[in-house]
Amino acid sequence: MAGKVYESAASAVADIGDGASVAVGGFGLCGIPDALIEAIADTEATDLEVFSNNCGVDDHGLGILLSIGRIRRVTASYVGENKEFARQYLAGELEVELTPQGTLAERLRAGGTGIPAFFTPAGVGSPIADGGMPWRYNPDGTIAIASPPKETRVFGARRYVLEEAINADFALVHAALGDTEGNLVFDKTAMNFNPLAAMAGKVTLAQVERLVEPGEIDPGAVHLPGVFVQRIVCTGPQNTRIEKRTVNAGGRA
């Protein structure tokens, strides 16, 4: 290790222990910190609480940690193509808080900017605000834990629901380019949840495809400043997988 730079993903995640909360960047399989996730899978860390837009697929991304029973609770906006995620949730093996995607994004951003909570119209008049969303099921399909009702207030004749910010013990992100001070550049749609997750972590770990020295990145091109990043590991180019391939009648994607 030299400053923020770690020699391997394994050394970067070594102190992520049982019960840790982890914010994870990426959307579907785009821009996910796969090397860091795989390194956690090689440790004994369990009972993790994860904040992520989704949970990868059965054999990739966060789906790896799910399949080996390391995740206790997930806050996400959709289940996606992960059958094991759905199975564990419905079987009562996993606690899941489903939240609107924009709300999840703002909860992460708020955590990084020191805002404890905010009001949003998303979810008003639904179980999101009124409570009763199944967080955990019993094995017989009855609800073991339901979401509590949230505070609502009227502003300008419109009702809003109070949502709390997310702060995680650790954050895992993937960037195309980074320097040794932690300044990061994300590639196109890999911007998705990566900057937001990075802001929400007390300790943020970034895997980068290419690592350069300070000053080599134009300051105007930096998407996330290094103040939000504590650990960096260069993992080389990422082999991005397609979550769900759609083709036309002629067989072309």
N, C-alpha and C positions, 0 to 999 in steps of 0.2 A: 504494500500500500504506500502511495506517495500522495500526501494531501488528501484530496477527495477521490483519487483514482484507486480502485481496487483491482487486484490481479485477476480475479475470477468472480463469477456470479456467486459461487459457493461462499467465498469469504465475505461478500457484500451482505448476504442474508443470514450469516451465521448466528446473529443475536436475535433473530425473530423467533420468539418462543411461544409456548402454549398460551392460548387465550389472547394473542395479539390481535389488534384490529388493523386491517390493511385496506387502503384505497388502491384500486388497480385501474390503470388507464386502458384505452382501447375500446373498440366498438365492433361487436361480432368477433371476427378474427383479424380485424384491421388495426395495426398499431399496438398489439398486445405485447407486454413484456414477457415473452415466452421463456427466455433463458432464466430470468429471475424466478418465475413460477416453478420451472423444472428444478431449480436449485433448492427451493423450499421443499419440494416433494422428496428430495433426497435427504432432508433432515427429519427429525422426529417431531417437529412442531405440529400441534393439533389444536382443536377447539378454536379455530380462527374465525374471526368476524370479518367479512369481506364487504366492501362497498365498491360496486362495479356496475356498469350499465347492463351487463349480462354475464353469463358464466361460461363462456367458450362453448366448445362442443365436447362430446363424450371423451375424446382421446387427445384433446389439445387445449392449451390455455388453462384457465381455471378448472376446466373439466377434469384435468389430471388430479388436482387436489380433491375435487368432489368424489371422484371414483375410488380414492383410497381413504375416504372418510375423515379428511382433515378439517373440513369446514363445518362450523356449528351454526352460523347465521349468515345470511346474505341479504343485503339491501341492493335491489336492482330495479330496472324498469321493465324488463321482460325476460322470459325464460329462454327464448330463442330456439335453436336447433338441438338443445342439450336434453336428451331423453332421461339421462340419469338425474339431472337437476329436477325435472318434473316428477320423476319417480320418488326421489327422496323427500320432496316437499309433500306430495300426496300421501306418502306412507308415514309421515310424522317423524322422519329422521333428520329433518333440516328445518330450521326456522327461516322464514322468508318474509321480508318486508318489500312489497311491490309499491313503487312510487312513480308518479309521472316523470317522464324522461327530463323535461325541462326543470322540474323541481329538483331532481337528483343533481343535475348540473349546477343549479344555483346553490344547493346545500353544500356542495363541495367547494364552490368558489367562495361562498360566505365563510366557510371554515378557514380558508386561506387568507382572508382579508380581515379577520377579527370581528365579523358580524355574527352575533350569537343566534339570531333568528330573523325571519322576514315574513311578510304577508304576501300571499299569491292567490289569484282567483282559481288556479287549477285544483280541481278536486272538491270544490264547494258543492254541497248538495249530494255528495256521494259518500260511500263508506270511508274514503280517504280522509274526509273531514269529520264525518259523524261517528266513526269508529265501527268496529265489527269486522274489519278485514281479517281473514284467517292468517295469522303469522305462523302458527304451528298446528298441525292436525294430530289427533290421536290415531293409533293404528286402525281403529274401526271407522275412521272417516269423520268423526265428530271434531269440533274445534277445541283444541287444547288451550291455545293462546290467541286472543283476538286483539286487534289494534285498539287503543283507547281513543276517545273523541278528542279533537283538537280545538283550541281556542279559535273563534272566528270573530271578526269585527267588520263593521260597515264603514267604508270610506267613499265619499261621493256617491252615495246611494247604491253602491255595489258591495257585496259581501266577499270577504277574503279569509283565507285560513292561514294560521300561523305554522310555519315550518321551521324546524331547528337546523342549524348548521351541522356539518359533519367535520369532525376532527379525528384522524386516525393515528395510531402509533407509528405506522409506516405507510409509505406510498411506493408503488412500483410503476414505472413508466418506461416507454420505449420511444427513442428519438432517432432520427436519421443521422443527425450531426450534433456533436457536443464538444466543448472545450474542457480543459482540465479544471476550470473554475466552476463548471456546472451549467454554463449557458447552453441552452438547447434550441435546436431547430427541428421541427416535425415536418414530415413529408405529406403534403396535401391533406387528405381526409384523416390521416393519423393524428391530426390536431384534435379531433373529436374530444375525448375525455382525458387525454393525457395531461395537458396543462392544468386542468381543474383538479385531477387526482393529485398531481404533484404539489399543488398549493395546500391541499388538505392534510398532508402527512407531516407529522412532527419530525420524522426522519424520512427523507425521500431518496430512493434508489433509482438511478436512471441507467438503463442499458442503451448504449449508442452503437450505431453501425460504423461510424467513423469518428475518431477522436483526434482533435487538433489542439494546438497550443493557444493560450489566450491572445487575442488580437487577430487571429486568423478568420474569425467570423465577423462580418460587418455588423456593428451594433444595431443597425436598422433591420437586420434580418433575424435577430434573436426573437424567438417566440416566447421563451420562458427564461427569465434571468436566473443566474446561478445562486442567488440568495435563497431560492426555494429548494435547492438540490444539495444534499450532503454527501452522497456516494455515487460514483460513476464507474461503470465497467464497460469496456469495449467488447462487444460480442460479434462484430462483423455483420455482413449483410443478412437480412432476415428473409427467409423463404416463406412469403405470405401464402397462406392457404385460403381457398374460397369456401365460405361457410355453406352457401347453397347455390349451386350452379343452375342457371335457367337457360334453356336453349329453345330456339324456334323449331319449326317443323323440319327444317333442312338440317338440323343438327348443329347449327352455328350458335356460339354463345352470344 
